[in-house]
Amino acid sequence: MPVRFVDKEEEKTLYMIQLKKDNIELQNKVSLLQHQVNERK
């Protein structure tokens, strides 16, 4: 495989890993906010 292709694939993989981390962080924040809202009821 050409080096450029490998670089692009690696870049995509790293981007997807970061998206996954961001998604988990956002899910945690949503859960926390839901919990806070439920406590006020």
DRENLUMMI-874979 format. One record per atom (N, C-alpha, C, CB): x, y, z. Coordinates in steps of 0.05 Angstrom, whole numbers, plus 5000, padded with zeros to 4 digits. Glycine has a CB too. Layout:
<nodes>
XYZ ...
</nodes>
This chain:
<nodes>
501749765000 500050005000 501850255000 498150005024 500850454986 502450704986 502350825014 501350904965 504450965020 504751095047 502451295051 507451235049 501751435031 499651635034 496951515042 499251795008 496351285031 493951135038 493951055067 493550895020 496150945076 496450865104 496151105122 499250725108 497351325115 497151565132 494151655134 498751795120 492751645112 489951725112 488251535129 488851745083 488851285127 487351085143 487951125172 488050805134 490451175179 491151225207 489751475217 494251245210 489751675201 488351925208 485451885214 488752135186 484151725196 481251665200 480851505226 480151505176 482551315231 482351145255 482651315280 484450925254 484651495280 485051665303 482651855307 487551825300 481551955285 479252125287 476851975298 478552235259 476451735290 474251565300 474551505330 473951305284 477051455338 477551415366 476851665383 480551335371 477651895373 476952145387 473952195387 478452385373 472652135366 469652155366 468451975387 468552095338 469451735389 468351555409 468751665437 469751275406 471151765442 471651885469 469852125474 474651975471 469452295454 467752525457 464852435462 467852695431 464052225448 461352125451 460852015479 460751895430 462751875490 462551765517 462351995537 464951585523 464052195533 463952425551 461252565550 466252625543 460152605527 457552725524 455352555537 456952785495 455552295533 453552115545 453652145576 454051825537 456052165587 456352195615 455152455625 459252175623 455552665610 454352925617 451352925616 455453145599 450252795596 447352775593 446252615617 446552635566 447552395623 446652235646 446652395672 448451985649 448752545676 448852715700 446652915700 451652855701 446153045678 444053245676 441253115680 444153385649 440852875669 438352735674 437952675703 438252475657 440052595716 439952535744 439152785760 442652415754 440453005753 439853255767 436953345763 441753485758 435953315739 433153385733 431253205749 432653355703 431852945750 430152755764 430152815794 431152475759 432352915805 432452975833 430653215840 435353035842 430253385821 428553625826 425653575825 429253845806 424853345814 422053275811 420853205838 421653055791 
</nodes>
